[in-house]
């Protein structure tokens, strides 16, 4: 039974990941998320067989069936990442399934929404070095509102008032990022990272959120130093320096996931 549940969340995640790819490629381009998908090269409208998450990319060797042009590796990567995050969300909240099924449903829905938003933020920041407000604020609002909802063992919805640390966790964790952005006029830190920290604080709480941010700085520093060292040793074109702009949202989100 558990295998079927894992498979359900994996398939659901891959389907949602496919939709997230549509959002990522069309957001802020003037195109809507409606309408049929088409090959970027030959403009052929894609058939259902071309759109099976993960599988189509593997079967067709990462190429368009018609013009044989390469399909971005982002497609299967986002689908797989979303699928794994959905399975991880189920594993995290599975103990609630027998104890309080309605609370489990609430927690898993919130988690799946948040995981989808985190995928959008990560990939968009990597591609464009910016965090769209609509993604960051939606994450913050969902996390903040969920603080006030509790579901009892008999299924009743109860509105609760969070403790002061949890209530102000988002603002407290966002302030240092905002301060760095303000004093550096955006040279040290982007304002989008402050907006993302809002959601992290309200999603994880003050203590765990602070831990996630600490991890993100450690991981970001380590990865950056490794890239610089590799570049200095092996790369002929040294495009990265200590002054280079590096997307920080992926490190913040990795810290969140670790916690």
N, C-alpha and C positions, 0 to 999 in steps of 0.2 A: 504493500500500500504506500509506504514511504517513497519508494522508487517512482511510483506514478505521480505522487505529489511533487517530487523534485522535477520530474519530467514536465509536469504542467507548468511550474514556475519558470523553468528553463525556456520552454517554447513561448510562453507568454512574454518573457523578457526579450527574447530574440525578435518577436513581432513588434513589441514596443520600441526596441532598438532600431528596427527598420524605419519606423515612423520618425524617430528622433533624427535619423540621417536626413530625412526629407526636410525637417525643420532646420537642421544645421546648414544644409546647402541652399535653402530658400530664404532663410531669415535675413531681413534687411536688404533684400535684393529687388524688392518691388513685386516679387511673385508671391502668390498665396500658397498655403499648404494643400489646397485642393487641386484637383486635376490629376491626370495620369502622369506617371513618371516616364521619362524618355532618356535615351542614350545622349550624353553630352556631345558626342562626336557626330554620329550619323542621324541623330534626332528621331530615330525609330521609337515609337511608343512601345514600352516594355510589356511583354505578356506575363501572365501569372507565373509561368515557369522561370522567368528571369528574376523573379522577386521573392523567391523562397529564402528566408533569412539564413545566412551562413552557407547553406547547401548550394545555392545557385552559384555563388562565388567560387566554391571549390570545384563543382562539376564542370563549369565553363572556363576554369583556369584563370579566373580574374579578368576575363575579357568579354566584350560585347559579342553576342552570338552572330551578329550581322557584319559589323565592320572590323571586329577583332581588336578594337582599341582597348587599352588597359582601363580597368575599372578601379577607382581609388580603393586602397586597402582600408580606408576609413570605414567602408560599409560593413565588412565582416567583423572588424575590430569593435566597432560600437555595438553591433548586434550581440557579439559574444560577451562583451563587458557588461552590457545591460542584463543579459541572461544570467550571468554569474552573480551579479548584484541582487537580482530577484531571488535566486536560490538562497543566497546568503541571508536575505531578509527573512525568508521562511524559516531557515535554520535558527535564526536569532529568536524568533517569536513562537516557534513550534510548541514549547511547553505550555503556552497559554491556550492552545487549541482545545485541550481537554478540560482545563480548569475554568476557562471563561471564553467560549467561542466568539461572543460578540466583541469583547475587548481585543481578542486576537484579530478579528476582522478589521477593527478600527486601526490597530497598530500596524497591520500589514499594509493597509491601504495608504496610510500616511507614509510609511517607509518606502513603498513602491513609487509614490509621487516624488518623494525627496530623492531617491536614487536616480530617477529619470532626469530630474532637474540638475543633479550633480554631474551626470554624463554630459548634458547640454553645456553646462558651464565649463567643464574641463576641456572638452573638444573645441568649443568656440574660442576659449582663451588661448589654447595652443595655436589655433589657426590664425587668429586675428589680434591677439594680445589685448583683448578687451572683454569685460564681462557685461553682457547686456543687462540693463536695469530690470527688465521684465523677468529674467531668469532669477537674478539675485533676490529681488523683492518678493517674488512668488515663494521661493524657498524660505525666506524670513517669515512671511505671513503664515504659511502652512505650519512652520515650526512653532510660531508664537501662539496661534490659535489652539494647537493641540495641547498646549500647557494647561488650558482651562477645562479640558474634557476628561472625565473619568467615567468608566463604565463598571458598575457593580457586578457582583457575581450572579445576580438574577437578571442582568441585562439592562438595568435602568441607567439612563444617562444622567450624570451629575456634573454640574458646573462647579469647578473648584477654583480657589484663589491660590496661585502658586506662591511658594516661599519667596521672600525678597531676592535672594541670590539668583534664583531661576528666572524671576520676573525681569530682572535687569541684566541678566547674563549677556544677552546679545549686545546691548549698548556698551557694557563694560569692556567686552572683548573687541568691539569695533572701534572704540575710542583711540587706542594706540595706533591703529592703522590710519585713522582719520588724521591724527596729530602728525604722523610722519608725512602723509600726503600734503597736509597744510603747510608745514614748515619747509618742505622741500619743493613746494609748488609742483608736485607730481613727479619729481625726478627719482625719488627713492621708492615710492610705493604708489600704486594706482588707487583711486577712490573705490573702484570696484571690489578690491580686496576687503575694504572696510564694510561694504554692503554684504559681502559673502560672510564675513565674521559675525554679522548680526544673526544670520540663520544658524551658523555653527553654535553660537552661544545658546540660543533658544532650543536647538535640537538636542544638544548634548548636556546642557547645564553648565554652570560656571566652572566647576573644577575640571570636568572632563573636557570641556571646550578649551580651557587654557592648556591642558595637556596636549590636545590635538594641535593647537597652534604652535606649541613648543616643538612637537615632533616635525611639523611642517618646516620650521626654520632649520632644524638639524638636517632633515632630508634634502631640502633645497640647497643648503650650503655644501653638503657632501656631493650631491649630483653635479653642481656647478663646478666644484673643484676637480672632480673626476673628468668632466668634459674639457676643462681648461688644460689639465695635465695631458690628456690624450691628444688634444689639438696641438699642443706645443711639442709633443714627441713625434707625432706621426703625420699631422696634416700640413700640407703645403700652403693652403689658403687659410690663414688664421682669422676667421670672421668673428670669433667670440673674444671678448675682453672683459675685464672687471667692470667696465662701464656699460656692458651690453644689457639690453632690456630682456628679461626672462619672465615668461608667464608664471605667476605665483599661485594662481588658483589650483592647478593640479596638485601642488604640494599641500595646500590647505585641505583639499578634499582627501588626499591620501592620508593625512594626519587624522582626519575625521573617521575614515574607514578603519584605520588601525585601532583607534580608541573604541 
